[in-house]
Amino acid sequence: MQIRHQDRKVYFKEQIYTTNKYVIPFIEKHMPIDANTRVLEIGCGEGGNLEPFLDINCQVVGIDLNEGKIKKGRAYFETHERKNNIKFIYRDIYKIDLEEIGNFDLIILRDVIEHIYDQDKFMSYVKKFLSSKGKIFFGFPPWQMPFGGHQQICKSKIASKLPYYHLFPKPIYTSLLKLFGESEVTIRNLVEIKETGISIDRFERILKKENYKVDEKKEFLINPNYEVKFNLTPRKQFSLISAIPYFKNYFTTCCYCLISNPK
């Protein structure tokens, strides 16, 4: 298992780096981000993606289903000079009332949408948390890409570095994971991702169905987060590959998308 999956502080710092260098500049092309900006992250983990927004004095809220990560997040920000500007909530987003947290100018889902069941329902539901000019940022790996199954979390070196085998039918995939010696918990988590993984094409269909406006979409051959993870230079996907529906999912490691609700 990679160090970043054993030490959550490493993952936390990676999130800070990539959000500062790539996510915020991507968003700022379409909206100002300052002390007047209210930011909500759904699936926030320990809050690494939120720290850069907190540093520029935004009001931020993080929501996650993992109580342990929420507790660590609160501990990480205990000494932050703007700790009063951040709030962590351990709860299902479907069980949070609008009156409790209010509307937001920006909602972030980074490496999260591919973990959500019934994404159609979610994309319809999340609109209610947007302000009149609010936007949602998504960053996610297409399911069919080499490691779209998140198998990099495996303990086995072979299992964690073998590409594309998450695309096998569920019985074969599960048998391989058992053969590699993965725990029942890991196998269960990976099978769950197999059930929720999303392609760029399906994501776009949901946006169209829900009448969202796409401010900008950018597909990457080399994920921006790979810079801090693997010392690789991020690279936009080749135009020819991006132009081919479905096929592009196999060779695109990340998709950034900023959308608005045209209400």
C-alpha positions in Angstrom: 0.0 0.0 0.0 1.4 3.4 -0.9 2.5 5.8 1.8 -0.2 8.3 0.9 -2.9 5.7 1.8 -1.2 4.8 5.1 -0.4 8.4 6.2 -3.5 10.6 5.7 -1.4 13.7 6.4 0.6 13.0 3.2 -2.6 12.8 1.2 -3.8 16.0 3.0 -0.7 17.9 1.9 -1.1 16.6 -1.7 -4.6 18.0 -1.8 -3.4 21.4 -0.7 -0.7 21.5 -3.3 -2.9 20.5 -6.3 -5.9 22.7 -5.2 -3.6 25.7 -4.9 -1.8 25.2 -8.1 -4.5 23.8 -10.4 -8.0 23.7 -9.0 -8.3 27.3 -7.8 -6.8 28.8 -11.0 -9.2 26.7 -13.1 -12.2 28.1 -11.1 -10.9 31.7 -10.9 -11.2 32.0 -14.7 -14.9 32.0 -14.2 -15.6 33.5 -10.8 -13.8 35.5 -8.1 -12.7 33.7 -5.0 -12.2 36.0 -2.0 -13.4 36.6 1.6 -17.0 36.9 0.3 -17.0 33.4 -1.2 -18.8 30.6 0.7 -17.3 27.2 -0.2 -18.8 23.7 0.5 -16.9 20.5 -0.1 -18.9 17.3 -0.3 -16.7 14.3 0.6 -14.1 16.6 2.2 -12.1 13.9 4.1 -9.7 15.8 6.3 -10.2 19.0 4.4 -7.0 19.3 2.4 -8.9 20.8 -0.6 -10.4 23.4 1.7 -7.3 24.8 3.3 -6.3 26.9 0.2 -9.8 28.5 0.3 -9.5 29.1 4.0 -6.1 30.7 3.5 -7.7 33.4 1.3 -10.3 33.9 4.0 -13.3 32.1 2.4 -16.0 30.8 4.6 -15.8 27.0 4.2 -17.8 23.9 5.2 -16.7 20.3 4.8 -19.1 17.3 4.8 -18.1 13.7 4.9 -19.6 10.3 5.8 -16.4 9.1 7.5 -16.3 10.2 11.1 -12.6 9.4 11.6 -11.6 11.7 8.7 -13.9 14.5 10.1 -12.2 14.2 13.5 -8.8 14.3 11.9 -9.8 17.4 9.9 -10.9 19.2 13.0 -7.6 18.4 14.6 -5.5 19.5 11.6 -7.2 22.9 11.6 -7.2 23.4 15.4 -4.2 25.7 15.1 -5.1 27.4 11.8 -5.3 31.2 12.2 -8.7 31.2 10.5 -10.1 28.1 12.2 -13.3 29.9 13.0 -14.1 30.1 9.3 -14.2 26.4 8.8 -16.9 23.9 9.8 -16.8 20.1 9.6 -20.0 18.1 9.5 -20.1 14.3 9.8 -23.4 13.4 8.1 -25.0 12.2 4.9 -25.5 15.2 2.5 -29.1 14.0 2.0 -29.8 14.5 5.7 -28.7 18.1 5.8 -31.2 20.9 5.6 -30.6 24.0 3.5 -31.6 26.1 6.5 -28.7 24.5 8.5 -25.9 25.4 6.2 -27.3 27.9 3.7 -26.4 28.5 0.0 -22.8 28.4 -1.4 -21.0 30.2 -4.1 -18.9 27.2 -4.8 -19.4 23.5 -4.2 -16.4 21.2 -4.7 -16.4 17.4 -5.4 -12.8 16.4 -6.1 -12.3 12.6 -6.5 -15.8 12.1 -5.0 -18.5 11.8 -7.7 -17.2 8.4 -8.7 -18.0 7.1 -5.2 -21.6 8.3 -5.2 -24.5 5.9 -5.8 -27.3 7.2 -8.0 -25.4 10.2 -9.5 -28.6 11.3 -11.3 -30.4 11.7 -8.0 -27.4 13.5 -6.5 -26.9 16.0 -9.3 -30.6 16.9 -9.0 -30.5 17.2 -5.2 -27.2 19.3 -4.9 -28.7 22.2 -6.8 -30.5 23.4 -3.7 -27.3 24.3 -2.0 -26.1 26.7 -4.8 -26.5 30.4 -4.6 -28.1 32.2 -7.6 -24.7 32.5 -9.3 -23.2 29.4 -7.7 -20.9 26.9 -9.4 -19.8 23.3 -8.8 -16.3 22.1 -9.5 -15.7 18.4 -10.3 -12.4 16.6 -10.6 -12.7 12.9 -11.2 -11.0 9.9 -13.0 -13.1 8.3 -15.7 -14.0 4.7 -14.7 -12.3 3.1 -17.7 -8.9 4.8 -17.3 -6.0 2.5 -16.2 -6.6 3.0 -12.5 -10.2 4.1 -12.5 -11.0 1.3 -10.1 -8.8 2.8 -7.4 -6.8 -0.4 -7.2 -3.8 1.7 -6.2 -5.0 1.3 -2.6 -4.2 -2.4 -2.7 -1.6 -3.8 -0.4 -0.1 -6.1 -3.0 2.4 -4.4 -5.2 1.2 -6.2 -8.3 -2.5 -5.5 -7.6 -1.8 -1.8 -6.9 0.2 -1.3 -10.1 -1.7 -3.5 -12.6 -3.8 -1.4 -14.9 -7.3 -2.0 -16.4 -8.1 -5.3 -14.6 -10.9 -3.5 -12.7 -12.8 -3.7 -16.0 -13.2 -7.4 -15.8 -16.6 -8.8 -14.8 -17.2 -8.6 -11.0 -16.6 -12.4 -10.3 -13.2 -12.4 -12.1 -12.2 -9.1 -10.6 -13.1 -10.3 -7.1 -11.2 -13.6 -7.6 -8.1 -11.7 -8.7 -8.2 -9.5 -5.7 -8.4 -12.6 -3.5 -5.6 -14.2 -5.3 -3.4 -11.1 -4.7 -4.2 -11.5 -1.0 -6.3 -8.4 -0.5 -8.5 -8.2 2.6 -12.3 -8.5 2.6 -12.6 -4.8 3.5 -10.4 -3.7 0.6 -12.2 -6.0 -1.8 -15.6 -4.7 -0.7 -14.4 -1.1 -1.1 -13.1 -1.8 -4.6 -16.3 -3.6 -5.7 -18.3 -0.7 -4.4 -16.2 1.7 -6.7 -16.9 -0.7 -9.6 -20.6 -0.1 -8.9 -20.3 3.7 -8.8 -17.5 4.6 -11.2 -18.5 7.1 -13.9 -17.4 7.9 -17.4 -17.0 11.3 -18.9 -19.8 10.5 -21.4 -22.3 9.5 -18.6 -21.3 12.6 -16.5 -22.1 14.8 -19.5 -25.4 13.1 -20.1 -26.4 13.8 -16.5 -25.4 17.5 -16.7 -27.6 17.8 -19.9 -30.5 16.1 -18.2 -30.3 18.4 -15.2 -29.9 21.5 -17.4 -26.6 22.5 -15.9 -24.5 25.0 -17.9 -20.9 23.9 -18.5 -18.5 26.8 -17.9 -15.4 24.8 -18.7 -14.4 21.2 -19.1 -10.8 20.0 -19.4 -9.6 16.4 -19.9 -6.1 15.4 -18.9 -3.8 12.7 -20.3 -1.7 13.2 -17.1 -3.7 14.1 -14.0 -2.6 17.4 -12.4 -2.3 15.6 -9.1 0.3 13.3 -10.6 2.8 16.2 -10.3 2.9 15.9 -6.5 2.3 12.2 -6.4 4.7 11.0 -9.1 6.7 14.1 -10.2 5.0 14.0 -13.6 4.1 17.1 -15.6 0.4 17.5 -16.1 -0.7 17.3 -19.7 -4.0 18.1 -21.4 -5.5 15.2 -23.3 -4.8 15.2 -27.1 -7.6 16.9 -29.0 -8.0 13.9 -31.3 -8.6 11.5 -28.3 -10.9 13.9 -26.6 -13.1 14.1 -29.7 -13.8 10.3 -29.6 -16.6 9.5 -27.2 -16.2 6.5 -24.9 -12.8 5.6 -26.3 -11.3 8.7 -24.6 -12.2 7.3 -21.1 -9.5 4.6 -21.4 -6.7 7.2 -21.9 -7.9 10.2 -19.8 -6.7 10.1 -16.2 -8.7 13.1 -15.0 -11.5 15.4 -16.0 -12.0 18.9 -14.5 -15.4 20.5 -15.0 -17.0 23.7 -13.7 -20.7 24.0 -14.0 -23.5 26.5 -13.2 -27.1 26.0 -12.4 -28.9 28.3 -14.9 -31.9 28.9 -12.7 
